[in-house]
Amino acid sequence: MGNATEISAKLAEYLLEIKAVKLQPNDPFTWSSGWKSPIYCDNRVTLSYPNIRDFIKTALADAVKANFGEATALCGVATAGIAIGGLVADELAMPYAYSRPKPKAHGMKNQLEGRLEEGAKVLVVEDLISTGGSSLKVVDYLRNAGYEVIGMISIFTYGFDIAANNFSNANCAHFSLGSYSELIEVAKTMDYVSEEHLPALAEWRKDPENWG
């Protein structure tokens, strides 16, 4: 499918084309954390486009084989990572389950849905990495349940320093198909953003908590 940079650029192009990504430096979004953000990324939109869905599925499957070949099972992160995790597991013919960051509040109160064999080497599948906090709760849960978590793979990452630190502190390897910095470069070539907005977009990634 091409090298990592080519895949990241193609993913960015797709996300911008279908407006799964919105860039609004002058009218920022507010995240649940209270952070102001010039970008909103909804990878779930890609599920509605078979060619893009297939591109992501194949690219992630190739990345699993290249970077996490020892994995014996995949585990999606609820809710946005469930669908893509299932698609990748099907492509690789691997066992699959999904987990919530915390147990369900009713019924059987499960945190893990599906079954993972005892001693499984689990690769966690996420759609989007911001700080990595909620995703790493799944990693902690799986490890406490006795599984060997070998890493996490995702469609897109904002590339925050806090995320890199969180993954390092958790001793959890991470690979993402696409990144914020690559997306901004592609957005420039597509005239999706104007030159005057580029400094603000760059500053946000460096200090998202205090931006805006």
N, C-alpha and C positions, 0 to 999 in steps of 0.2 A: 504493500500500500504506500510505500515511501518511507522516508526517515521521520524521526520524531518531530522535527521542525515543520516538515511538509504536512504531516497529519494535523498538527496543532493549528497551522494556518488554514487548512481546509475546514476543520471543525469551526474555527472562528467565522469563516465565510458563511458556512451553513447557518450558524446561530444568528448572525446578523441578517441574512436573507429572509429567514422566517420570523424575525423579530422575537426570537426566544431571549435575546439580549436587548435591553433598552439602555441607552446612555443619555442621561439628563443632568449634566453638570450644573445647569442653572436652576433646575427644579428637582433637587435630590430626593431620593426615596428615604424612608425611615425604617430601619430594620427593627425586629422585635427587641433587640438588645438596646435600642435607642440610638445606635450609630446612624449617622447620615451617610448616604451612599449615592454616588453619581451613576451607579449601575444596578440594574436588576437582571438577574440571569435565571431563567426558568427552563431547565433542560427537559422537563416533562413534555414540552411542546414538540420536541423531536420525535416522540413516539407516534405522532400523527402523520409523519412523513416517512413512508417505507424506505426510500433510498437513503435518507439521512439516518434513520434507525438502524439500517443494515450496515452503514458505514461505521457508526459508533460501535455496534455489536462486534463487528469483525476487527476493528482496531483495538478494542479492549481485549478481545480474545487473543490476538497476536501479542499484546503487551503482557498478558498473563503468562503465555508460553515463554516469552523472552526474559521476563523479570522475576516470575514467581513459579517456575516450573515444578517446584516441589509441592505445590498446593494439591490437596486431595479433595477439597470441598470449597464452595463459595458461600458467603453469607451476605445478603443485601441488608442495607440499613433502611428501616422504615422511616417515612413512607416512600420518599422519592427514589431511593436506591433499589426498591423491590423489583420494578419492571426490568430495568436494565440488567440487574444481577441475574434475573431469570433468563433473559435472552442470552447472556454470555455463558451461563452454565449450560444452556441447551446447545450452544455452538460448540462447547468443549466436551459435552456429554459428561458433566461432572455433577455430583450430588449438590443440592442447593437447599438453603433455608433462609429465613430472614429474621432479623432481630430488631426490637425497639430499643431506644436508649434506656427505657425503664419499663417495668412490667405493666401489662394492661391492667386497668383499674377494675375490670369486671370479668364475669365468666370464670374461665380457668386461670385468669391472671397471668397468662404466659408472657414471657419476654421473648423467647425463641419460638418461632413458628416453623414447623417442619422438624426434621431429624438430622442430626450430624452424628456420625459414628464416633465412638469413644476413641480418643487419640488422633482425631482428624487434624490435618494441617490446613487451617482455614485462612482463606484470603477474603477480606471484607471488601464489599463493593458499595461505593457511594456515588451519588451523582455530582455533588458540589461540595467543595471544601472552602469554608471561610476561616474560622479559627481552629476548626478541627475538634472542638469541644464535644459536641453531641456524638460525632462519629467515634471518638475515642472512648466514649462511655460503652459502646457496643464492644470495642476491643477489650476493655476491662471486664465486662460481663463474661465474654467468651473465655478469657483466660481464667477467671475465677471458677468457671464451670468445668475447667480441666482441658480445654482445647488449646492447641498451639497455634497462635495467630502469627502468620508469617508476614503480614503486611496489609496494606489497603490500596485499592485502585479506584480512581474516580474519573468522571468525564471532564471536570473543569475545576481549577483552583484559582483563587484570587492571588495566591502567592504571598500572603502576609507573613511577616517575620514571626508573629505570635504563633501561627500555625506550624511553621518549621520548628519552633522551639517546643511546642506541645507534642509533636510527633517524635522529636528527638528525646524528650523527657520520658515519653511512653515507650521508647525503644521499638518504634513501629515504623517500618519502611513504608514509603508512600510514592505512588506513581500516578500522574494525571495526564490525560491526553492533551488537554488544552489549558492555557494560562491567560491571566488578565493581560500581561504585558504583550503577549502575542496577539491577543484580540485587539488591543489598541492599535498595534502596528497595521493589522489588516483593516481596521475601521478607517484609518487614515487613507489607505490606498483606495478604499471604496467611497471616499468622501462622506463617510458616515458621521464624522466629527470634524469640526473646524480647528484650524491651528490655534486659535485663541483659547480653546478648551483644553489643550494638551497639558499645560502645566498643572491645572487643577486635577486632571485625571491621574497624573503621575504622583502628585502630592498625596492624594487619597490613599493609594496603595502603601505608601510609606508610613502613614499615621492615621489609619481609618477611624480609630476611637475618638480622635480630637478634630478630625476634618469637618469643615462646614460650620 
